[in-house]
Amino acid sequence: MPRSLRVCPESIAIVKAAVHRSGYSSQRMLAEDLGMALSTLSNFLTGKPVDLAVFEEICGKLSLEPNQIAERHEPLTVGATTQLPVQPSALQPDSQHDWGEAPDVSLFYDRVSELTTLEGWIRQDRCRLIAILGMGGMGKTALSMKLAEQTQDDFELVIWRSLRNTPPVLDLLINLVQFLSSQQEIHLPDSIDGCILRLVHYLRTRRALLILDNAESVLQAGERSGQYQSGYEGYGQILRAVGDTPHQSCLILTSREKPTGLAQREGKAAPVRSLQLTGLSATAGQA
């Protein structure tokens, strides 16, 4: 029996239409009604794997037949009557890369020296935590994506997540651990500390590249710039664990502000480093 299922590509439009047909004006409203994380519902609606029980629960709420919208592989019996297909993601080559809502960077200009520096930090220096910093519009996201594309063959697993919608720390941790465990870890600790321990375990046993974009979304602005918003201090715990604990993986963070605690850990010979972006050259900017 599969541990997870996903909506087949042909049915994504159907399930999104069912959300509005059921009277929900937003995904957040449906997630709250279901009592689940918005990120989990978003995974369902975009065809990413979700836990089998979660898949059935969402289908029930939207009056959808699971066996009609699930990606087919081979049949199995769930309970006494429902026929559902096996979730094949663990068998697919692209199951090693989860780009989430990462943007297309097929058009990319300049930043050659920055890319060279960052690739060296990953390949030669084996940095564990890298922050790409700069004002809005500097191209931090595009640079992180291009870096991930060019170094993905150095890693067994790649996962990209945006923090723009300020996902709760525990939800993000669960999502990361489930991906890094190839969806084998379903029943995770209900504490941030416990999930961080599982995250570090997989960062040690598998070489993974994690990209967290728009980290300024969980930080305070103004005079308390760099400090975490109330309730999001757990993101600081994640960065400390990733930066301080020996492992073979790398986490790339993009942010307008440097998170508190990062400066004390970074250095030219340290496994924690940051790169401050400046504007593009006039030629690249015009292009």
N, C-alpha and C positions, 0 to 999 in steps of 0.2 A: 504494500500500500504506500503511495507517495506521501511525503510529508508536506508537500506544497503543490499548488496549481497556479496557473496564470491564464488570463483571458487571451484567446487567440487574436491575432492582429485584425482579422476580419470582423470581430465582434466588439472591438473597442468602441466604435461609434454607437453601437446598440446599447452598451452599458451606460455610456455617458448620457444618451437620450433618456434612458430609464431613470437616471437621477432626477432630471427635470420633470419627467412624467409623474414621478412619485411625490412631487411637491417640494423638492429641496432646491433652494435658490443658489446654494453653493456647496462645494465639497465639504467645507468646514462644518456646515450645518448637519450634513449626513453623518460625518465622522463623530460629532458630538452626540447625535441620536443613537449611534451604534455603540458609543462609549469606547472608541478606539482612536489611536493616533492618526492625525491627518496624513502623515507620511505613509502609513500602512494602507489607508484608503487610496491614496494617490498611486501607490504601487499597483493595486488592483485595477484601477481605472486606466493605467498606462501599459498594462500587459506585462508587469513584472511579477515574479513569484511571490505568493503570500501563503501563509499557513493554510492547510486544508480546511480546518474548522472555520477560519476567518473567511475563506472563499465562500463556503456554504452560507455563513451568516449574512454576508453582504448580499448574496443572491436572493436569500429569503426576504430581506428588507426591500429589495427592488423588484420582487416578483419575477425573478429570472430563473430559468432552468439551468443548473450548473453544467449538465452534460451537453447543453446546446451552445454554450459560450466558451467552455474550457478548451485549451489547446489540446489537440488529440495526439496520442502516441500509441497507447495500447490500453484496452479497457481493464477496469478493475471494479470490484464491488465495494461500495461504502455503505455500511449499515446493512439493511436487509434488502433494499430495493433500488437505491440510486446507483446508476452506472456513470462513472467518471473516468476521464483519461489520465494516464500517468503524466506527471510533470517531467518533461524531458530535459530541463535546463542543465542539470548536472552532467548530461551526456553531450551537450553542445559545446563546441569550441568557444563561442562567445560568452559562455557562462562564466568565464574567467575575467570578463570585463563588464562592469556595470557603470555606464557613463551617466546614468540618471537623466537629468535635464541639461546636461552640458551643451554649450552652444557649438555650432559649426565653426571651425577655424580654418576652412580651406583657403580663405583669403587672409593672409598674414604678412605683415610688413615689418622689416627691420628686426630689432631686438636680437641681432646675431650674437653680440658680445654677451648679453644677458643669458641667452640660451646656452652658450658655451660654458659660462660660469656655473649655471645651475646643473647642467649635465655633469660637469666635473665634480660638483658636490655630491651628486647621487652615485656616479659610477666609480670615481677614484676615492673620494673621501668617505663614502658610505654614510652620509648624514642621515640622522633619524628624524629630524624636524627642520623644515625650511619654511620661512615666512616670506612671502612676496608682498611688499608694502608699497603704497602709493595713493595719491589722490584719486577721486572718482574720475573715470574716463581715461586713465593711464594705460589700460589694457592688461590689468593684472589677471583677469579671468582668461583672456585669450592666450596670454603667455603661459599660464599654468596648464591649459589644455594642450598647447603645442608641445610643451615640455613632456607632458604625459604621453602624447602620441609618439614622440621620438625616443622615449625611454621605456615604453611598455614591454618591449621584448626582454628587458632586464628583470622583469617581475613576473611572478606566477599569477598574481591577481591585481586588478586595478579597479578602484571604485571612486567615483566622483559624486560629491554631495554639495548642494548649496545650502547655506545657513540663512538665506535671505528671509525666509518665513519663520525664522527663530524656532526651529523644532526643539521640543523638550530634550534635555540631555539624555535621559534614559531611553527615549524613543530612538535617537540617533545611535546610541551604543548598541541597542538590540539589533537594529538594522545592520550595522557594521559587522557585528559578531556573527549574525546569521549568514551574511554573505561570505565572510572569511571562512566559515565552517562548512561551506557548500550546503547551507540550509539544514545541517545536521543538528545544530543546537536550537531547539525550539523552546524548551523550558529553561529560561535564563533567570539569574538572580533578579530580585525586584529592587535591588539597590545599585546606586551608581558605582560604589566601590567594588561590588561583586562583579558587575559587568566590565569594569575597567580591567580587572584581573583576567577575565576571559579574553578581552581584546588583546592584552599584552601577550597572553599565551599564544594566540594565533599570529601575532606579529613576530614572535620568535620562531614558530614552527613553519611558517610560510612566508616567503618574501613577497610582500604586498606593497602597493603604492596607493595611498589614500590622499585624496584632494578634498579639502574643505574650503569652499569658496564663500566670499562675502562674510567673513568672520566679524566684521564691524557691526553686523546686525545684532549680535549678542553682547556687544559692548556698550557702555554708557558714553554719551557725547558730552561736549563742553569741558568744564574744569576737571571732570572725573574721567576724561578720555583714557581709554585703555583698561578701565575697570569693568568688570562684568556686570551686566544688569542683574537685578535681584532675581534669584531663581535659576540663573544660568552660570553660577560659579563652577558648576561641574565641568564646564568646558575647560576651565583652568586646570582641573584635576587631570583631564585627558592629556592636555599638552605637557604637564609635568611628568606624567607617567611615560608618555612617548619619548620625551626628551631625555629623561633621567635613567630609564631602564634599558639595559643592553638588549638589542634585538636586531633582526636583519631587514626590517622594513623601513619605509619612509612615509612621513606625513607632510604634505605641502598645504600651507595655509595662505589664503589671500585675504588681505584686510587693508582698510584705509588707515587704521591705527594699530600700533604694536600692542598686543595684549600684555597686561601686567605680568611680570615674572619672566618674560622671555629674554629681556636684556641681560639678566643675571646669568643666563645659561649659555648665551651665544658667544662665539669667538672664532678666530681664524682657524684654530686647530680643534675646535669643539664640534660635536655631532649635531649641534643646534646652531643655525645661521639664519640671517635675514638679508634680503636684497631690497633696497629702496629704489623704486623706479622713478625716473625723470621723464620729461616729455620726449616724444619722437623727434627725429631730425626733420627739418623742413621738407626734404624730399619724400621721406616716408609718410609724413603727415599729409602731404598733398596727394600721394598715391592712395 
